[in-house]
Amino acid sequence: MHLDVDRDQLAAEIEELARISDAEAPAVTRIVFTPKDLEARAWFIARCKEAGLRVRQDPIGNIFARWTGSDPMAPAVATGSHIDAIPNAGKFDGVVGVLGGLEAIRSLQRSGFRPKHPIELLVFTSEEPTRFGIGCLGSRLLSGTMSPDAASKLIDRDGASLEEARGKAGLKGELHQVKLPEGYHKAFIEMHIEQGPFLEQQKISLGIVTKIAAPASLRISIEGTGGHAGAVLMPERRDALCAAAELILAIEGAARTSGATDTVATVGICEVFPGAINSIPSRVHLSVDVRDTNLERRDAVMRSIETARQTIATKRQVSIEQHLLNADPPADCDPAIIEALSQSCMTHKQPFIPMVSRAYHDSLFMSRIAPVGMLFIPCRSGYSHRPDEYASPEDIQRGVTILAQALATLAS
Ligand SMILES: [Zn+2]
């Protein structure tokens, strides 16, 4: 099959979509269900219709653009990603998988290929957590990972509920209709920029993902006793920040000694009250993110944190409460999809490297209901979520070719 990926048209479309933004170029800001997000969706749907795809949106706004196969009842082979963008982001995160997926379909159409299985292009709603505080909203609901009830209770910073916001966006139907039936997809492949520097360092343009790491996050509150920094003597102290310091080092230690380099733990937020130079810290809030590709290992770190919490609370006579925000299990990519992507690279004489996705993506949630795979392309210096995020047209073209070939294999 001769695949002729139109690099220039794809680059022009990425530029065009980037201009639908609440931030000035080159930055992109596109938050779910804002007028710019709705404009971007309408623009994208028009491009899909031009390509002859049948388009529908579900009640949360996930977009499905379908190329009917010769066996229309067969489970679909899907690709896609997201087009929402955090404030002051770049133009490639998510977009490469969406517009690249569209170009993969168009290049297959031009080649004369006709799929047996339908090929479906997906755009997931609110991959970024910016507005409702939870990422991958669309794919969580599609996969049944989040209940419609929990989703309907979500409220944004301005007090608007998800229900109101999606109503204003013109989305009809009930959230319980979003979950896809078992077996709906035969395969799902997400192409994405790496968002890290590994491929660039290895000087290899394609990464085939074998595992997707998943985070567990905790919010920890430590209550000690405040007081005057001069008047309260050391034996009397129950300093919340000193307890937090011990706990932070224990969290770091638990990840460092897990026995695998895939284990990472980060305390990204430390809020100290009252926050005065001459006042003993009475209260500290910590936010903790623990990730691994292996669930047992990650949960072992979580248990170590729990043990440290109890030991430090007793030793320092402070109260330490912890609240589990989320704990999504990691995912393995499907061997048949990894094989289809690898074969595709070999057919097109493109070197590739197996790798782990250390950020999480909609694919993590899709893996609950479908076999998934991911294809990474490099981004300059590993930069992402910033205006100077960049992927070259050549790398994108290469990725689209490999994606198209793999979709054809799986849909035949
Ligand atoms: Zn993304």
Residues whose N, C-alpha, C, O or C-beta is under 5 A from the ligand:
A	BS01	ZN	D93 G94
